[in-house]
Amino acid sequence: MARRTNQALGREVKLVPTWSGLFGTGMAGDVLLPGEGARIAPTTFDEWPAGQR
């Protein structure tokens, strides 16, 4: 997500993935997925950063 967001905003950065940080390995699971009963908006992830310019 970070790579795609930076690309959409026209930023050139080198990102190095690591799980040794503030959130630990728990962020590698499904914690960023919507839960049961979530209301899903029609905007896709790729559309969202494009609209932030």
DOLO-565227 format. One record per residue (C-alpha): residue in one letter; z, y, x; residue number from 1; chain. Coordinates in Angstrom, 3 decimals. Each point is the difference from the previous one (the first is absolute). Layout:
REM DOLO-565227
{aa=A | Z=Z | Y=Y | X=X | i=NUM | ch=A}
...
REM end
This chain:
REM DOLO-565227
{aa=M | Z=0.000 | Y=0.000 | X=0.000 | i=1 | ch=A}
{aa=A | Z=0.828 | Y=2.411 | X=2.810 | i=2 | ch=A}
{aa=R | Z=-3.331 | Y=-0.624 | X=1.698 | i=3 | ch=A}
{aa=R | Z=-1.992 | Y=0.502 | X=-3.190 | i=4 | ch=A}
{aa=T | Z=1.948 | Y=3.140 | X=-0.935 | i=5 | ch=A}
{aa=N | Z=-0.613 | Y=1.589 | X=3.397 | i=6 | ch=A}
{aa=Q | Z=-3.694 | Y=-0.911 | X=-0.118 | i=7 | ch=A}
{aa=A | Z=-0.387 | Y=1.512 | X=-3.466 | i=8 | ch=A}
{aa=L | Z=1.669 | Y=3.200 | X=1.223 | i=9 | ch=A}
{aa=G | Z=-2.324 | Y=0.162 | X=3.015 | i=10 | ch=A}
{aa=R | Z=2.724 | Y=-0.728 | X=2.554 | i=11 | ch=A}
{aa=E | Z=-0.633 | Y=-2.091 | X=3.088 | i=12 | ch=A}
{aa=V | Z=3.213 | Y=-1.762 | X=1.031 | i=13 | ch=A}
{aa=K | Z=0.804 | Y=-3.288 | X=1.679 | i=14 | ch=A}
{aa=L | Z=2.522 | Y=-1.984 | X=-2.013 | i=15 | ch=A}
{aa=V | Z=1.864 | Y=-2.895 | X=1.574 | i=16 | ch=A}
{aa=P | Z=1.534 | Y=-2.348 | X=-2.565 | i=17 | ch=A}
{aa=T | Z=3.604 | Y=-0.983 | X=0.616 | i=18 | ch=A}
{aa=W | Z=2.745 | Y=-1.334 | X=-2.206 | i=19 | ch=A}
{aa=S | Z=2.846 | Y=1.089 | X=2.283 | i=20 | ch=A}
{aa=G | Z=0.969 | Y=3.215 | X=-1.672 | i=21 | ch=A}
{aa=L | Z=2.105 | Y=1.605 | X=-2.646 | i=22 | ch=A}
{aa=F | Z=-1.042 | Y=-2.410 | X=-2.768 | i=23 | ch=A}
{aa=G | Z=-0.348 | Y=-3.238 | X=1.994 | i=24 | ch=A}
{aa=T | Z=-1.996 | Y=-3.039 | X=-0.972 | i=25 | ch=A}
{aa=G | Z=0.820 | Y=0.383 | X=-3.716 | i=26 | ch=A}
{aa=M | Z=-2.900 | Y=2.437 | X=-0.280 | i=27 | ch=A}
{aa=A | Z=-2.400 | Y=-2.840 | X=0.843 | i=28 | ch=A}
{aa=G | Z=0.632 | Y=-1.690 | X=-3.351 | i=29 | ch=A}
{aa=D | Z=-0.954 | Y=1.078 | X=-3.488 | i=30 | ch=A}
{aa=V | Z=2.385 | Y=2.974 | X=-0.229 | i=31 | ch=A}
{aa=L | Z=-2.876 | Y=2.465 | X=-0.454 | i=32 | ch=A}
{aa=L | Z=-1.505 | Y=-1.893 | X=-2.936 | i=33 | ch=A}
{aa=P | Z=0.640 | Y=1.071 | X=-3.593 | i=34 | ch=A}
{aa=G | Z=2.736 | Y=-1.823 | X=-1.852 | i=35 | ch=A}
{aa=E | Z=-0.247 | Y=-1.746 | X=-3.318 | i=36 | ch=A}
{aa=G | Z=-0.831 | Y=2.446 | X=-2.804 | i=37 | ch=A}
{aa=A | Z=-1.303 | Y=2.681 | X=2.380 | i=38 | ch=A}
{aa=R | Z=-2.400 | Y=2.561 | X=-1.459 | i=39 | ch=A}
{aa=I | Z=-3.131 | Y=-0.072 | X=2.178 | i=40 | ch=A}
{aa=A | Z=-2.001 | Y=3.235 | X=0.280 | i=41 | ch=A}
{aa=P | Z=-3.804 | Y=-0.157 | X=0.191 | i=42 | ch=A}
{aa=T | Z=-0.068 | Y=1.818 | X=3.387 | i=43 | ch=A}
{aa=T | Z=-0.685 | Y=-2.332 | X=2.921 | i=44 | ch=A}
{aa=F | Z=1.620 | Y=0.395 | X=3.411 | i=45 | ch=A}
{aa=D | Z=-3.328 | Y=1.108 | X=1.516 | i=46 | ch=A}
{aa=E | Z=-0.478 | Y=2.647 | X=-2.728 | i=47 | ch=A}
{aa=W | Z=3.492 | Y=1.446 | X=0.443 | i=48 | ch=A}
{aa=P | Z=-0.243 | Y=1.279 | X=3.626 | i=49 | ch=A}
{aa=A | Z=-3.540 | Y=1.261 | X=-0.657 | i=50 | ch=A}
{aa=G | Z=1.444 | Y=2.268 | X=-2.704 | i=51 | ch=A}
{aa=Q | Z=2.704 | Y=1.350 | X=2.333 | i=52 | ch=A}
{aa=R | Z=-2.358 | Y=2.126 | X=2.106 | i=53 | ch=A}
REM end
